[in-house]
Every structure is written in structure tokens, then in C-alpha cells.
Amino acid sequence: MSNINLSLPAVEIREVRTRSVTGYDGKAGELVQKAHDGSLRDVERSFQQCAGCSITKAACMTVLIQDAAVIEHGPVGCSTCLQEYNFTYAVNADLRGVSNPTRRRIFSTNLQEKDTVYGGLRKLEKTIRSVYERTKPNAIFVLSTCAAAIIGDDIESACEEAEDELGIPVVSIVCEGFRSRVWTTGFDAAYHGIARKLIDPPKEKRKDLINVINFWGSDRFTDWFAPFGCKPKYITPFSTVNDLRSASESAATIQACSTLGSYLAAVLEKEFDVPEIETAPPYGIAQTDRWFRALGKILGKEEIAEQVIAEKKEKYLGRIAQLREKLQGKTAYVTGGAAHGHALLSVLGELGINAVGASIFHHDSVFDSGRDENDQLMQRVGDYGDVRNYRVCSKQEYELANSLGKLHPDILLSRHGGMTLWGAKYGIPSLLVGDEHYSMGYEGIIDYGERILDTIENDEFVKNLQKHAINPYTKWWLMQRPDYFFETSDKKEKGKEESQNAGIE
């Protein structure tokens, strides 16, 4: 299990804790092997087009807590993208039974140039008091930015003093963007703060509750847990501060996305004796079988797990086979975060679609649990075969555009907005599904497979768009290998020759 120390204000970054990398080009199977034998190393790019920031990931786990407020300590520009969570909260609240979603409480200390000279702590202290008076939250989270970290503001001390004064948790979240090139460290930072300040030791242990660490997808788990006599306890979004306090009382913890929940699940197991289910999330038939069996084992209800598996297979396998027949021979490309990208690759394997490539945002060499069973990409390769053109691509869209132009699959699958644009420019039908639960389980294979089939069959719009779209990348770039900017010169020349032979204009 990874190094966990809740006495420290900052979580250990992923480059150190999980040996994460943001650059790789090759076969998925070779990546898995290198990660397991310890030979995987990150690469430096001589050119980067863009990057993600940890603060947005910390924000999406704190802003959506029902009765909390969030303060971004830094220039106001760092908080402009956080307002989108008002929309996310309002649109998805009904999925979690929140009948009257309120506007999110998002604030900024609005650091100015003079504050970077004289310090911003007084401004932060005033902001915390003002936010408390205006919103009366049950907890306040203070997110650090690069500017606040550069000038050395002691945010932790300011939060502790405010907590003593106000009588509510005031939680420092150390998530400035330059701390880690793996922006998912922001998830860990948020959960580190929640575990330090909010989760209490258990007053009693509940056999009927299972923690679910997830985003804001539809509720699959209420129906899945019912045969086991349990119900889900969702851990942000849409939880309350009191919900989080009692997370230590649950019978077990599961994750919808191991990129998101790896750290918190390990903390709950190590610090609060809440066991984590010993397998990756349920995407694809083989992994869903393992997942239900692991759930039954951890609850001491293995017979019920076998009964659920049998019933669901009888109900859904016939329809999955029909979809597989319709989609046989189709090709697809996947882009998304690590865990969900691996999940979609498994769904493609189950549907008989050839995954010709993937651009995945980062890769964790090890998992916070220390268990190989959490390795979803390893499961995918073992269950359905290798993925030849597998790229760890830290949101570098120029690399994605290069890959799509060479491979030109029948469909592009994406988890994040903005990425499907590149498929459409090439005339490739593109599917964006933001609900991470949509493709889960046996029924999820059908739901997602039908969407894939519908997207492929309705390609008139993207074909017309291709005729008028302007590709901003030059002919020179499209002739290179996608990993040109972290390759040696001899491979660059080889890649140019390969592209010319392929007739790429």
C-alpha cells in the first residue's frame, strides 16, 4: 500500500507515489510489462501544446459537496473555470436525489500584483470570514494556486486559525498546478484534505452501506447492491459534510474510476479499516464477473454474487451477442483519462470492435492499494488482447490529430469534451459520453454498444463537416510519428519515411 500520512497537509504527488507517467508510445501490453517490472520511465517533450491543472480536479470533488464552500486562493483567473460546476451540479443532482440543487458556493481571494509582493494571507483570512457570514457552510475548502505557492503564503496556518474561530472545518487543499505534471494529483489532494479534516473514526460499523467513490454518473449501484442487502453511500459529488464524516462506518469501498478513487480507497482501508473491493471496476463481461465475485467475497455473500451473475447473463448475453454481430469488423480509437479509457477499451473488446489505438492522459505504474487486481489495462490486455497504437498523451491534441489522421478508425470514443472535434474534422463519427456509469456492467455493454452503433450509422454530419473543416496542423506535422517530440533523431527520419510510404499528404 502506498505511503499515506494524514498528519501532513499535502498529499504525495503521483509521480512519486504511483510512479505515474505522461508520455509513452507503443503497445499496451509492453506498457503493462514495463510498469510491473519497474522499467517504465516518463519522457520529456520538447514541445507541449497544453496541460491540465490539479486545481480543477480538486475543485470538482469539493465544489459539489452540498453544504460546503470553496475558496480559490489566488488570482481570479484561476477560478473562472470552476463556475462550470454550477451547471454540472444542477444537471446531475436529480440522479442522486437532490431535489432542489442550490448554486455552488465558489469564491476567490482575487490576488493582485501588490499581494504577490506583500503577501496574501490577510486577504485570505478576511475572505474566509466573509464566506462564512454570507453562506453559513458546514465546511470551507481553501484551494491553493501557483501564485499563492510562489509567494509562500502559509495557507494551512490561516485555515487552522479560522477553524478555531468559526467552529467548522476549514480545510487547506494543496493543489497548485506546478506541483505535479499529473493533474489527477488534484483528486488525491482533495481527498487527502477530506480524510484529514472530515472523516471521523466510526461510531458503529454498518453492514448495509458501501462507499462509492465516483463522479456524477447515473445510479447503477442501488439496483446492484440490493440483492446483497446493501445500498450505496456516494462520496462526493452530492454528499453532505455529515455523509463524509461517517464514511468510516461502511462495510466496504468501491470505485467507479480508479484514477479518481485510488488514494481515498486506500486511506479508508488503512486508516479507518474499511476494506476496498479487490478488483478493478466492472467494464466488460469478464471484469464484471470478477467484480461481483469480489463484492460477494468482501460481504461474505458469495452465493448471492453467483446468483446475480447468472441472472444477469441470462438476461443480457443474448442482446450483447446480437450487438457483437452487428459491430464485428469495426474499428475504434479511444481518448480519455486512464481508468475510463481502459474501461472503454474493455467494452470495445467485448463488442468485437478492434481498438486500433488510444490516447490516454496518464498511466499509474502501481496502485495505492498495492494490488495488481486494480490494474484495469492489464485486465483488458489479458481478456481481449493487445492495443498496438497505445499512447500516453497528456492532453496533447496535436498528437491525437496526428494519430487519427494515420489510423482513421470507424469511430472515436471520448470521455472529455472538446476531444471529439478532432474525429469530426476527419469525418470520423465521434461519441462523447460523460456518464462514467453508462458502460458499466452487463447492461452497460448494451447501452454503450447501441450508442456506438447509432453513431457509426449516422455519419452524414461529420462527412459534410470534413469537406469544410480546416486542419490547423501542417502537412509536415502529419507526416511525423506522433511521438516526434520525445523521439531520437533516427526514429524521426524513420517515421517520416513510413508516412511518405503510406501516402500521407
N, C-alpha and C positions, 0 to 999 in steps of 0.2 A: 504494500500500500504506500502511496506517495507521502511525502513529508507534509504533515498538517500541524500547524502551530497557531491556535486561535489567540494566543497571547500577543501576537504581532499584528500591527494594524494593516499590513499589506500581505496579500497572497503571493506565493512564489510564482513567477511567471512560467508560462507553458514551455518556453524554450528550455528551461531548466527542469521543471517538474515532470513534464511528459515528453521531453525531448522532441518537441514539435518542429516541423519544417514547413517552409512555404514555397519551396521550389523542387521539382522533380519532373523528369520526363522519361518514360519507359513503360514497362509492363507493370500492371497492378501486382501480379504475383511476386515480381522481383522487389517491389517496394515493400511488400509484407515481409519477405525474407530478410531484407536489409534492416528493417525496423526491429525484427525479432533477434537478429544476431548482433545488433549494436553497431553495424557498419554504416547506417544511414546518416548522411550529413546534409545540412542545409547548404544552399548556394547563395551567392551574392549576384544580384542582377546589376549590370552596368547601366541599365535604364529601367525606370519604373514609371508607369503611367498614372497609377493611383494607389490608394491604400485605404483600409478600413481603420476605424478608431475605436479603441476599447470603451470610451465613454458612452457611445451609443448602445453597446451591449450591456453595460452596467445599468444604463437608464431603462432599457426595456424590461429588466427584471425588477426595478424599483418603482418606476413611474406607475405601473399598472397594479400596484398594491392598493386596494380600495381606499384605505383610510390613512395613507401616508402622503408626505410632501417631499419633493426633491429640489435641492438647490444645486445648481451648477456653479462652482466657484471658479470664475474665470471671465474672459471677455464674452459679451453676449452672443457673439457669433457662434461660439461653441455649443450654444443651447438651441439654435434655430431649428436643427433637425429633430429635436426632441418633441416638438409640437405634434409630429405625426402620430404620436401615441394617444393623443386625444381621439383621433379617428379610429385607430386600432381598438381602443377601449370601447368606444360607442358601438362599433360594428359587431364586435365579437362578444360583448358582455352577455347577450342573451343565451349564447351557447353554454354559459356557466351559471345561468340562473340569476344573473344580476339584472333586476327588472328596471331599475332607474339609474343608469350609469351617469355619474357626475363628471364634470370637466376635471381633467387631471391638474394637479397642483404642481406646476413646474415654474421654477424661478431661477434667476441669475444674479450674481453679485455685480455683474457688469464692470469688471475691472478695466480701468483706464490706464493710459500711459504713466501717469503720475503714481498710480498704485503699484506698478512694477518697479518703481524706484523706492517708494516709501513703505511698501508692503500693503497687503490687502486684508489682514486679519480683523481690523476694526470694522471694515465693511462687512465681512462675513458674520461677525458677531451681531451687528445690527440687523442683517438680513435674516438670520435665524430667529431673532426675537420678533421681527416683523411678520415673518411667515407663520410663526406660532399664533400670534394675535389675530391674523387675518383668516387662518384656515382651521385652527384648533385640531391639527392632525394627531394621530396616536403614535407617530414616529416621523422623524425627519432624516432624510439621507442627504449627505453632502458629497457631491462628486467632484473629484479634483481634475483639473485640466493641466495642459502642458505649461501654460503661463504661470499658474499658481505654484507648480512644482519647481519651475526655473527660479522663481524669486524666493523659494524656500519657506512659504507660509506653513506654520505648524497647525494644520487643519485638525489633526487628532486632538490636540490640547483644547482648541476652541470648541470642538464638539463635546468633549468631556465636561468642560465648564458649563456649557449651555444645558447639557443633560442634567447636571446637578441643580441648575437654576429652574428649569422648566418642568422637571419631573417626568419627562418622556424620553425614550431612546433617541439620541441624536448620533447618527452613525456616519463615520467617515469612510468613504469608499475610495481607495487609492487606485485610480483607473486612467491616469493621464496617458495619452496616446503613445508617447515615445518610450514608455516602459517596456513595451513588448511589440514585436512586429506581428505577433499572432493576436489579432484583435479579440478573439474569443476569450482571452485572459480577462476581458471585461466581465464576462459571465461569472468567472471564478471570483473576481473582486467583489461583485455584488453579493454573491452567496457567502463569501468569507465574512463580510460585514453583517449579514443577516444571522449567520451562525454565531458570531461573537456576541452580538447585542440583543438578539430577539429570541432565539430558540432556547427554551428553558429545559432543565432536567425534567424527566417525566414524573408526573404525579401518579399516573397509573398507565398500564400498558393496555392498548386496545387491540383486540384480535380482529376487529371488523373494519379497520381503516388501513389503507395502503397509500403511502405518499406517491404522488405522480409529479415528477419534475418535467415541465413541458413549456411550450409557448402558449398559443391561444387557439389551438385547433379544436375541432368538434369533439364531443364527448363519446368516445368509443368505450371507455373503461367501465362505466356504470353497468352496462349490459354484460361485459366480460367478467366482472368481478362478482356479479350477483349469484351465480351458481356456487361460489366459494363462501357465500355469506358475508361478503365484504363490499365496501364502497370506496370510491377514490377520494383522496384528500389532495387537491391540486395545490402545488406550491408555486405561487406566482406564475403567471398573472392571475388577477381576480381574487386572490386571497386577501384576508384581513391580517392585521398585525397579530391578533389573537390566534388566528389559524396557524400562523408561523410559529408562535410560541409553543404550541402543542404538537409540532411535527415530530418531536422525540417520542411520542406515545404510540405511534403507528406500528403495525405488525411488520411492515416491510417498506422498501422504497423501490420504485421502478422509474425508468427514464424513457421518455418518448424520443429523446435525442441525446446521445452520449456526449456529443460536443458541448451541449448545454449543461448537462447534469452530472458529469463525471466527478467533479470536485465535491459538490454538495452531497451526493450519494455516499461518497467515501467518508465525508465528515460525519454524516448521520450514523454510519456504521461504526466508525472508530470512536467518536466522542459521545454518542448517545445510544449505542447498542441497538440501532435499527438496521437490520440486515438488508443489503442490496440484493436484488434478484441477480442470479449468477449467469446472465447471458445478455446478449445484445437485444435491442428492440425487435418486435415481431414484423418483419417485412419479408415476404415470400413464404411459401408453404413450409419449407424445411426449417427456417428460422422461427416461424410461428409455432410449429410443433415444439421446438426446443423451449420457446418462451413459456408456453402454457405448462409444460412439464416442470420447468424451473419454478414457476409460480406455485404449482401444486406442491412441489417439494418444500419450498420455504414456508408454506402454510400448513404442511402436514396433511395435505389433501390430494395425494397423487391419483387416487381413483377418480375423483371428480375431474381432474385435469384430463385424464384419458377419455372420460365420457364426453367432455366438452369438445375435445379434438375430433372424436368420432362423429358426433352430431354435426359439427360444422363442416367436416369434409363431405359427409353425405349430402349436405345442403348445397355446398358451393363448388365442389370439384368438377361437376359436370359443366357448369357455366364457365369455369376457368378453362376447361379443355376446349370449349367452343371458341372462346376468345383467342386461345393459343393457335388454333387452326386458322383463324382469320388474319392473325398478325405474323404468322410464320414467314420468315424471309425478310421482314422489315428490319431496318437499321435505325439506331438512335444514338444521340450524343447527350451527355448529362453534364450540367454545371450546377454547382451549389456548394454549401458548406459540407464539411467532411462527413458527418454521420448521415445527414439526409441524402447526400449524394450517393453514399454507399447503399442506403436503403433503396433508392430508385434503381440502382444497378441490379439489386436483387430482384426487384419487381420485374424489370425487363427480362432477366434470366428466366423467371417463372412463366412469363408470357411468350417465350420463344423468340424474343426480339434480340437481334445481335447488337450489343453495345460496342460500337466501333471506336468510342473514345469518351473521355471525361476530363473536365477541368474542375478540380476540387480545390477549395480555398486553402486548406492546410492539411497536415497529417500528423496525428499523435503517434509516436513510436511506442509508447507504453500508456497504460491507463491508470487512473488514480486508484482503482480497486486492486491493481496488480494482477488481474485475471485475464488470461488470453481469451476467455469466452466473450469478453466485451469487444473483441476486435471484429467489427462488422465487415470490414473489407476482406479479412481472412476468411470469414464465413462465406462471403459472396464468391470468392475465387474457388473455394472448396466445393461449393454447391453447384455452381453454374459455369465455371471455367474462368479463364483469364480475361483481362481487358487490355488489349495491346497498346492503344494510344492513351495511356493514363497519365494525366498531368496534374501536379500540384501547382496551382496557379493562383497566386494571391490577388484575385480580382483584376488581373492584368488583361483588359479587354482586347488589347492588340494581339495577345497570344491566342485568345479564344477565336477571334476573327480569322486568324491565320489557320487554325486547326479546322474550323468549319469549312473554310474555302477549299481545303485539301480533301476532306473526308465526305462532305456533302451528304449527311445522313437523311433518312426519310422523315425524321422528327428530332427536334431539340427539346429536351426537358430541362426546366429551370425551377429553382426554388426561390430565386430572388428577382424582384422587379428590375427592369432595365436590361437584363441579360437576353431575353427573348428577342429583343430588337435585332440582334446580330443574325439570328436564324432567319428572321423575316426578310432582312436585306438580301440574303442569298436565296430567297424563295423557298426556304425550309419551313414547313409547318412547325410552330413552336407552342409549347404548352407550359404555362406557369400555374402552379397550384400552391398557394401559400399555406394551406392547412396540412400540417405535418402528419395528422392522423388519417388523412384521406386514403392513403395507400396501405394502411396497417392491416394486418390480419388477412384471413381468407377472403372476407368480404371486400377488403381494401384492394385486393388484386383485381377484383371485378370492377369496382368503381373506377379505379385508375385506368384499367385496361380499356374500358368503354370510352373514357375521355381521350385516350391516345388514339383509338380507332376513329372517333369522331373528328379529331384534329387532323389526322392524316387525310381523311376523305374530304374534308372541307378546306382545300388549299388554294382556292381561287384568289382570295385576298392577297396572300403572300406572293403568289405568282405574279399578280399585277404590280405589287409593290416592288418586286425585284426589277421590273422593267424601268422603274423611275427612281430607284434608290441610288444614292451616291455613296460609294465606299470611300471613307476618308483615308484609307491606307494605300500606299503606293504599290505599284507593280513589284518594285524591288523587295518590299517587305513580304509580300505574299509569296515570293519565291524562296524565302528563307525557311529554315526549320523554326518551329515555334519557340524552341529554347535557345534561339540565336544569342540572346544577351546574357546567357550564362554558359556558353559553349566555348570550346577551344577553337582556334582559327582553322585547323584542319577539318573539323566537323562542319564548320560554316561552309567551307568550299564544297564538302561532300553534299551538304543539304541543298546548296544552290544547284549542283549538278542533278540531284534527284528531282528537284522541282522542274528544271528545264526539260528533263526526260519525260516528266508527267504532263508536259504541255500546259503548264500554268502560265497564264498571261498576266 
